[in-house]
Amino acid sequence: MKDDASLFAAIDLGSNAFRLMIGQSVRSRKGLLIQEVKTLREPVRLAEGFDGGALDALALDRGWQALARFGKKLRGFEAGRVRAVATSAVREADNAQLFLASAERHLGFPIDVICGHEEARLVYAGVTHALPSAVDMRLVVDIGGGSTELILGQGAQPLLTESIAIGSGTLSTRFFRGGDLSAAALQEAERFAILQFEKVARRYRAQGWQQTIGSSGTARMLAKVLKANRLNDYGQDGITYGGLLRLSLLLLKVNNVQQLKLAGLQPHRQSILPGGLVLMLAAFKVFGIAQMLPSEPGLRLGVLHGLMSQH
């Protein structure tokens, strides 16, 4: 694999997980197509390691170890075929420079700390690459661990991009510390999330859209849980408003997220479920969403697309 000149690699240093995606470009009638060759995920939980405004020693170490493992897989790759991007946890950390100095050494490649608007643009590029080209207006909601990106676009063109500095990890830590659940905490967290979305919603609602897509691990987790536990209305797929309401009722039946017995919920996602669910519910309410399609591709595919377009 190391010697194959057609391979490209994207590394996404997210707030919940670091991911490496290796892909190759395949020419087709539709133009450039990206074929996934290998994907690795490391549950680094960077956002959990905030101590004051800085990342604590354990979070730093988890990040460095993960990047060292990625670095081994990328030996032999030319610099121009690899791009690593860091998102909100590194953006927000007071000791980002300390983290990055060692991180780049372990990975063996430079790391770009991207702003929220750039993250949103890359997410949209990744999502649209995998969809049939349409003239419909699309709203893409990307709930990450530390931030949420909202993109309104038409076809391959993003028209409005926003990044809000709350994510499933940061909301879970702030309102559901230690996984504790209560009706009051859920209400308070939702009120907080709604306020954040309301700040930007008017411009989006003024444009309108025909299709809503969720492009993050949070969206895929929720879609999986809703389906596995038959929480959506009969015959409905993806993420639905009714399904999210039924899931929140299940959360109210337990005192801690660890007591939840839900089919389809991976253990490493359990701690971010309350924050992710509340953010999604708030987005559905503020933007008047009834149903959302989860999308596998997002930021990493957008990064790969950018790399391949330059070659």
Secondary structure, 3 states (H helix, E strand, C coil): CCCCCCEEEEEEECCCCEEEEEEEEEEECCEEEEEEEEEEEECCCHHHHEECCEECHHHHHHHHHHHHHHHHHCCCCCHHHEEEEECHHHHHCCCHHHHHHHHHHHHCCCEEECCHHHHHHHHHHHHHHCCCCCCCEEEEEEECCCCEEEEEEECCEEEEEEEECCCHHHHHHHHCHHHECCHHHHHHHHHHHHHHHHHHHHHHHHHCCCEEEECCHHHHHHHHHHHHCCCCCCCCCCEEHHHHHHHHHHHCCCCEHHHCCCCCCCHHHHHHHHHHHHHHHHHHHHHCCCEEEECCCCHHHHHHHHHHHCC
